[in-house]
Amino acid sequence: MEELVTKFYTAFANHDTETMVSCYHKDVIFEDPAFGVLKGERAKDMWRMLSASQKGKEFKISFSNVESHENRCSANWEAVYHFSKTGRKVHNKISAQFEFKDGLIIKHTDTFNLHKWASQAMGFKGWLIGGTSFFQKKLQKQTNALLDKFEKKY
């Protein structure tokens, strides 16, 4: 399990999206504050979209504390990048939880402080509303609309 999670994040750090998504079970369920719940191919396409949007840009990933507990695994990872809509630098610290089936990741849950992320990405406006459920719902609607658009092209 730890080897698979390490493979996933090493591929992410190397911008190797297809190796990343090969770590996912076909019925994977992914969840995070920005996208909400994504299942199967849509979860894989989210990583493809994020990778494509960062090509040629400063986008650094690091990970640590990969630990397994029975049929689960946890890890911490960090992303440093410039938010495309504002150009503001973001340093997001994420905690990840994984569950496995058939030797692959069946469930992946990322948690991070959305208010802190919004403050970095959008400045004062993000600080003002970034901690509200209204903001989270609006963000998820926007990110999923971008994913819909990506999937039509992909």
N, C-alpha and C positions, 0 to 999 in steps of 0.2 A: 504494500500500500504506500509506504513512504517513497519507494522507488518510483511509483507511478506519479505521485504528486510532484516529486522532484523533476521527473521527466516533463510534466506539464509546465511547470514554471521555468525550467531551463529553456524549453521551446519558446515560451512567451518572451523571455528575456532576449532570445535570439531572433524574434519576429518570425518564428516558424509556426504559423497558425495551423497548418494541416497536421503537424505532429501533436500540437495541443489538442485539437478536436478528436484525434484518434484515441485519446485517453478517455473519452466520454463513451458511455454506453449509448446505444441508439435511443433508449428511453430516458435519457438524462433529464433531470429537473434542476435548473439553475435559478437562483434567486439572489437579488441584491436590491439596495434602496433605489438605484437609478433606473433599473429596467423592470423591477417586479419579478414575477415568475415567468420563466421561459422554459419550454419543453422541447426535447428531441432536437431536430435539425435547426429549429429556431435558436436554441441556445448556442449551437455551434456557429450559426450565422452571425450571432452577436459578436463573437470573438473575431470572425472573419471581417466584419464591418469595422470593428475597433482597430484591428491591425491595418486594414486598408487606409483608414482615415489618418493613421499616424506615420505612414510610409514617408521616409525622407525627412521626418521631423524629429526634434529632440524628444525622445520618449524612452525613459529608463525604467526598468523593472528590477526589483530585487526581492528575494524571499528568504525566510528564515524560520526556525522553530518547527520544522516538519516533524510531527509526532503522531504515532498511531496509538489507538485505544480500542481494542477488540476489532470490530469491523468498521471503525471510523478513523479518520485522520484529521488533523488540524494543521494549519500553517498560518504564518503572517506574511503578507507581502506589501510592497510599497510601489506606487507609481509616481513618477515625476514627469510632468509634461506641461504644455501650454494649452489651456482651454481654447478650443477653436473659435468660439463666439466672441471672446473678449481679449484673447491673447495673454491673459493672466496666467502666471505660473501656479500650478497645483502640485502639492505633495500630499497624496492621499495614502493613508495607512489603513490597511484592510486586514480583517481576521477572516479566515476561511475555514469551513467545516466540510468534510467529504464523507460520503458513504459509498459503498462499492457493491457491485453485482457482476458476476461472471468475469472477475478480474479487471473491471473498468469502473470509472466513476459514474455512479447512478444518480447521486445527489451532490450538488455543490452550492453552498450558501456562503455568500460574501456579506460581511457586515462592516460598516464604517459610519463615521459621524457625518451625516448628510449636511448638517448645519455648518460644520467646519469646512466641508468640501465646497458648499455654496458660497461661503464667505471668501474662500480663496479664488474660486472660479469667477465670481461676479462682484466681488467687492462689497460695498455697503448694502446694496440691494439684496445680495445673497445673505449677508449677515442679518438683515432685517426680517426676511421671510423664509430663509433656508431651513428653519427648524419646524415649519408648519406642515401639516398633512396636506393642505392645499398645494404647497410648493411641490411636495413629493408626488402627488397625483399628476400635477401639470408636467413635471419632469418625466415621469414614466410615460405619459401620453406622447410627449415629444420624442423621447428616445425610441419608443416603439414605432412611431410614424417614420422615423429615420430608418429603422430596421426593416419596415415594410417596403420602403423605397429601395433599400439595398437589395432585398431579396428579389424584387422584380427585375433588377439588372443582373443579379448573380445567377 
